[in-house]
Amino acid sequence: MKPPRKPALAQGRHPGADAAVLAELRPGQSVELLKDLHILTRDGRLNQDSRRKLKQVEHLVRFIEKIVGELVPRGAQLTLADHGAGKSYLGFILYDLLLQSRGGIVHGIETRPELVERSRQLAERLGFAGMRFHHLSAAASAHDAALPERIDIVTALHACDTATDDAIAFGLAKQAQAMVLVPCCQAEFASRLRQSKALQLARTPLAELWRHPLHTREMGSQLTNVLRCLYLESQGYTVTVTELVGWEHSLKNELIIARFTGHKKRRAGERLTALLAEFGLGALLPLRYPALLAAAAAAPVPVSSRPCC
């Protein structure tokens, strides 16, 4: 019995890619880039793990494409900062598909110097002149002179634990028009809930929600993202929360999209503060939500509370 015949390799704009693979790519997408990112094999094929990774990134690109379309008329050059860039899968694909043709700039922010250098070399080899890579933490990047004063779009795909909070702080500092976040591994809140568990169990029946270790982890993750959304709303953003892809592809699947409107929701800030108090997490207010404290300090003192003399 003859072995099954291999599909012919595509020609023209996508030399060296399997025809079946091309059906999964977008028109004009760089096959050479996908090979260099090891999403495609050297003979232009996809394995199961790479297909899952490509599916996640492509779904995110669709959300960001709409935002880019909304923002491009506002300025000649769109800037995007990708936090926790890693090997810069997302940044390279966004530049290839959306920003290069518009003269946009992508800033990849990553703490591992070897990945930063690798990305720089790859961008140079591909002629991606509008890509910049920075050996910085998300927290340090907001005030680094190498980055522009304004950034249009902030992305963070699977930025671990508090790095997503740092990406939000960066976006606020840079007056970002949109933030697209897929959080990962939220451990900070779970750790703090664990520390005060006995006290909270005695204080409120709500503590049953995180009495068991597995529930502590899940409750911490859920609460973290709820508070992030409230914080963004309190700072003038509308927020949408949805799934990135099906749960069979990734358990780290919550997608938060925030668009700037300038309408700050005072009620959102009040609810955030109340939730922190309810869960015994008030110490996190100045650490994670400093803009709320700054707003409270700047608010005028009510007449009834002013000293009479």
Disulfide bonds with the S-S distance in Angstrom:
none
